[in-house]
Amino acid sequence: MPAFEWHFSVRAVPAGQNMSAGALLRWYYFSDRILHEFDDFWVEVKD
């Protein structure tokens, strides 16, 4: 017997809602300029 039990359900998200959520996320990234399209970025690693 496992040390714990899983208590959750799984259900598919309707395609229309999933596409709407993706469009809103894309709008958020665009409006906040978070790596929109091919924006350059860099990571500085300090040792």
C-alpha positions, 0 to 999 in steps of 0.5 A: 500500500502506498504511503499516500493516496492521490485525490484528484480528477483529470478532465480535458479542457475544451478546445475553445477555452484552451485557445482563448487562454493561449491567446490571452497569454500571448497578449500578456507577453506582447503587452508586457514585452516579455520575449516577444517574437525574437527579442534578444536577451542575455544571462550574466553568470557570475562565478 
